[in-house]
Amino acid sequence: MRGHIERELKLDPGEGFELPPLDGVPLESRLFTSTYYDTPARSLTGAGLTLRRRVENGLSHWQLKLPAAGAARHELEALGGPAGPPDEIRQLLAAHARHGDFEPVATLRTRRRGVRVDDDGRSVADVTIDLVEVLEGNRAAGQFAELEVELVDGDEADLTRLGRVLRRAGASRSDGRPKVMRVLRPAEPSRATGGTTIERVQRLLAQQLRELERRDPGVRLGGAAEDLHQFRVATRRSRAVIRATRPIFGNALTPVAEELKWLTSLLGPVRDLDVLIEHVRVRDEIRSFDRESAGGADLVARLEEERGLRRDELLAGLNEPRYAALLAEFERAISTLPQLEAHSGGLRPIARRELKRLRKRARGTAEEPSDEALHELRIAAKRARYAAELAATVGADRKLRRYLTAMKAVQDTIGAHQDGVVAEARLRSAASATSALAAGRLIERQRARRTASRSQYRAALDAALEAGASALR
C-alpha cells in the first residue's frame, strides 16, 4: 500500500473558464471512473473520510483519504478489484465495520487536463480542470467542473500564489468538499445550539464518538501524532461530560465511562512518548550537546523502541472485540439516554458546580505544590473546561468564550509541567551507561520547563477563575 500527503486547493472554475498562461508543461489528459463507497450508516462521510475504487486504463486501485494536519489529506492507495477494499485498507477502517459492509454510493467519470507548474526546474504543483459526470448505470445524470491545485514540491506560499492567479482569471472560491459530497444528499444539519438538555448532551457526546471514528484510521496507521492526540482528547472529553452529567442521567453512562478509561490507559503511554520524542528529536534538542555525548542517538533509539512496544499494545487493544463493543455501546447509550430526574436548570449549573470544585481545589493547593497536586489541579481544570463547553452548546456569549479560552490556558500551562514530570521519568528509565549524559542534559531542560510552568500557572488560574465567576453568575 502506497501513501502520500495531499495538499491541494479546490476552486470553482465557473462556466467558460480557461486556464491562464502558467509556466510549466501540459499534463497528459486522463479519463477515469471513480466509484465511492460508504457503510449503510454513511459513517465514512460523517467522519470526513473518503473511500473509492478508481479505474483508469483498465487498472483498478482502491484509495482511502484521511484527515491530516490543517487542510491536508493522507491518501492511501492499493491495487484491488470490485469485490471490496483490499485487506490493508479494510483493516484501517475496522472501527466502521460495525455499521455494515461497504457499499457503492456514487460513481463519477472524470476527464482531467492541466499543467504541471514549474519554477526554475522545480515542479511546484499540478493545476488541473476536471469535467465530472455523475453516472447512473451507464447514463450521465449530471455534471460539474472542478479546478484543483495540488502541490508537488511546492509549499503553502505557492498554493496561495497560484490560487490568486486562478481567481484573477475568473475562478472563485469553493467549500473544498470532496467531489462525492457534491453528489450525495447532505445530512440534515444538526442545530449547533438549542434543544432539550438531553439533546444537547447527546449532540456533544455524538461529536466525540464521530471524532473517535474519524481519527481511528490515522491512529492505526501511525503516521501522525495529531491523530492519536485528538483521539485521546475525544475520550477524555467524553469521560468529563459523562461525569459532569451524572446528576441528570444517573449511572446510565457509567459503563461507557469505564470502558473509555480502559481505552485512555492504552493511549496515554504512546502519547507521552510522542511528546517526549518530539522534544528531543524533532526540535533537535539532542544536537546541541551531541558532540559531547555519543549517547544522544542511543537515547532517542531507546525512546522510539519503547514507543513501538506501547503502540503494539494500543493496536492490540483496538483490534480486540472489547473496543468494537465500546463503540457500539457508546452509540446505543447516547441514543437511549434516560432523564432519571426532573432537570429544568439547564447545563450552566453543571459548569458552575465544576468551577466551584476547581476553586475549592485551588484554595487547598499549597503555595509550592507537589507534582501530584498540580496534576490533580489540572484534572479539575480540564473537567471545568469541558463542563463549560457543555454549557456553551446552549449558546456561548462573549464572557463564556473568554472563560473557555482562559481555562485552555490553564490546562496548557499546567500540562507543560506534567509533560515535564512524565518526560523525566521516561528519560531516567531509558537512560543507559552510554546515554546517561544526554539524559541528564534533557532532564535539566525538562526541569526548567516545569519551573517556568510553576511560575505561570497561578496567574493563569486566577484569571480563569475570575472569568468563570463572571461568565457563570
Order of alpha helices (4+ residues) and beta strands (2+ residues): beta-beta-beta-beta-alpha-beta-beta-beta-alpha-beta-beta-beta-alpha-beta-alpha-alpha-alpha-alpha-alpha-alpha-alpha-alpha-alpha-alpha
